[in-house]
Amino acid sequence: MVINFKITHAEVPDAVREYALKKLKKIERLLGEEGAHTVCDIELSLSAPRHSGPVHYAEVNLHTPKKLYRATAEEESFEAALDEVKDELFKELSRDRGKRREEERKGGAQAKKMLRGEE
């Protein structure tokens, strides 16, 4: 997986970059074979200057050969925003992975019926 960082309106320490890479390794496992052909764009920035509330913004675009997955979060820290983004991507990837498996099973069941001569 190719990972690109874009940082705007902020200086992000290397520890946050390492944290992002660590979180994305868990996502990469879900991708399986598609992981080698995936491009991940991570954008970290500070929102409009406010005195309180969430100001750290994280956005991740995951370009797989079949689909684009996108997640955004705005939290009190970059780490919290990255955690939320990772959870959102994990849900999307898990759901799509389940749908693909279900379609494969249905296709296999239909092929089995055709071989038996039931249809």
Secondary structure, 3 states (H helix, E strand, C coil): CEEEEEEECCCCCHHHHHHHHHHHHHHHHHHHHHHHHCEEEEEEEECCCCCCCCCEEEEEEEECCCCEEEEEEEECCHHHHHHHHHHHHHHHHHHHHHHHHHHHHHHHHHHHHHHHCCC
